[in-house]
Amino acid sequence: LEQDCRRPARQVVLKTADRLDMTEFPIPAYELANIPRYFLGSIQYSSGCPYQCEFCDIPGLYGRNPRLKTPQQITAELDKLLECGINGSVYFVDDNFIGNRKAALDLLPHLVEWQERTGYVLRLSCEATLNIAKRPEILALMRDAWFGTIFCGIETP
């Protein structure tokens, strides 16, 4: 262990040869955490981003083709979070919720249906690029799915 903590004599670069298919991910073991003590829950729908913003390392780390979970996986994870005692808010930790606009448009009606079924018990939030402002149909569905916050990072050169 001591040797692992010391600076290596040469640079070490670790790379993942294959990115896993997110449809094969199991539901997180939320029951192992004391969920009611958390300010907000977290959930991940996608990984990767098609944009190449000069300040962002996400495409290099996670790829330019966003990998996705299914809408059914997401609603099952939300059900599990509720079962484990989450209350208040759930944050989509995706680097860019609209990185795949078609997929976001597919997911959002499922989130609206889930909110209607559960009585709108959770506020949702996410990160997205300012391109979202050009998509009123996505914004309308996000409003209907009870997204209360969209974090848009702005970087100037």
N, C-alpha and C positions, 0 to 999 in steps of 0.2 A: 504494500500500500504506500509506503514511504516513497518508493521509486516512482509510482504513478503520479505523485504530487509534485515531483520536481520537473523543472522545465526540460523538455527533451533536447537532445543534442542537435536534432534537425527538426524541421517543420513536419508536423503530422496532419494529414488531411484525410478526413473520413467522409466517404460518399456512400449514399444509398444507391445500389445498383437498380433496384426496382421500387417504384412507389406502389404501396398496397392499394388495392381496390377498396374504396371506403364502404361499398355495399356489403363487404364481408366483416366490417367492424361490429363487435357486439355492443349491446347497450352498456354504457359505463356503469360500473358498480357503485352507483350513488348511495346505496344502502350502507356502504363502508364509511361514509362521511356523515358527520352530524349536520345534515343539510339545513335544518332550521336555524342554525347559528350563522349561516352565510348571508351576507347582504343581498347577493343575487346569485342565481345559478348560471351555469355556462353550458353552451351546447355548440357543436361544430357541424355545419352542413357541408362545407366544401374546404378544399385545400388547394392553394395555388391561385394565380392571377394572370390574366392574359396581357395586362398592361406592363410597360417597361419604364416606369417612372424612374428618373435618374437617382432619386434619393432612396429608393426602396430595394430591399434585398429579397423580397418574397419570391419573385419568379425564379431567381437563381437557387433558392433553397427548396422551393416546393413545386416548381414547374410553372409553365405558362398555360397549360391546359388544366383548368380546375377539375379536380376529382370530386365526386359528389356522393352523398348518401341519398337514399330514396326519401320521398316525403313520408312514407310509412315508417321508416326508421326514425325520422325526426319527431313525428307525433308520438311514437312509442317512447322515445326518450323524454319527451315532455310529460307524458303520463307517468313515467317512472319518477321524474323529479317531483311531481305533485304527490305521488304515493309516499315519497321519502320526506315530505314536509316542506318543500320549497314554498315560499310565499313572496309575493311582490313582483320580482322581475327576473327575467332570463336574458342573458346577453349572448348573441350569436358571435362567437369568437373568430369567425371567418375573416380573413384578411381583407376581403372585398365581397360583401354579400351579393352584389350584382356583377361579379366577375364573369358569370355566365347568366346573361339576362334571361335567356329562354328557360333555363333551369329555375331561376328565381320566380319567373312568372308561373311555372308549373308548381312550385312549392307553396306559394302564397295562398292560393285557394284552400289548400289543405290546412294551413295555419288558421285561416278565417273559420273554416269548419270546426277545427279543434277548439278555438276560442268560443264559438257558439255552443258547442257541446259541453264545455266545462264552465260556462258562465263568465267568461272573460276574467279569469282569476289572476292572470299573469300579464304584466307589461313586458313587451319585447324591445330589444335594442340591438344595434349592429354597427358595423363600419362599412362605408361604401365610398366610392369616388364621387366627385361632384357631377359626374355624368348622370347620376340619378335624377338630377333636376330636369334633364331632357326627356325623362320617361314618366309622364304623369300617370300612365296606367299602372306602373309599378308603385308609385307613391300612393295612389288610391287604394290599391290592395294592401299595402303596408299599413295604411291608416285603418283599414277594415280588420286587419290582423292584430291591431293594437300595438304597433310599434310606436313607442313614445320618444325614442331617441335614435338618431342616425348620426354617428360620428364621422365627419368628413375631414381628413387631414389635408392641410394646405401647406405646400412647401414652395418657397420662392428661391430662385437660383442666387 
